[in-house]
Amino acid sequence: MNKEQVKGRVVELKGKAKEAVGVLLDDNSLQVEGNVQKNLGKLEAGFGDLKQELKNKL
């Protein structure tokens, strides 16, 4: 695993947690913030996955 994969998955988990807290507290802004953070984490992890895959093929 590379840094982008690890960091992306951590950010994704934080976003999921923030989104869940927003649902529990009925806080729409916290839900949206968590959703955005979750998706940014997925994007970064996906970039890391792609980078690792390219490295493995070369």
C-alpha positions, 0 to 999 in steps of 0.5 A, spaced: 500 500 500 502 506 498 501 513 502 495 515 497 491 509 499 492 509 506 490 516 507 484 516 502 481 510 506 482 514 513 479 520 510 473 516 507 472 513 514 472 519 518 467 522 513 463 516 514 463 517 521 462 524 520 456 523 516 453 518 521 453 523 527 450 528 522 444 523 521 444 521 529 444 529 531 439 531 525 445 536 522 444 536 515 450 540 514 454 535 518 451 530 514 453 533 507 460 535 510 461 528 512 459 525 505 464 530 501 469 528 506 467 520 504 467 521 497 474 525 497 477 519 501 474 514 496 477 519 490 484 519 493 484 512 495 482 510 488 488 514 485 493 510 490 490 504 487 491 506 480 498 508 482 499 502 485 497 498 479 501 502 474 507 501 479 506 493 479 505 493 471 512 496 470 
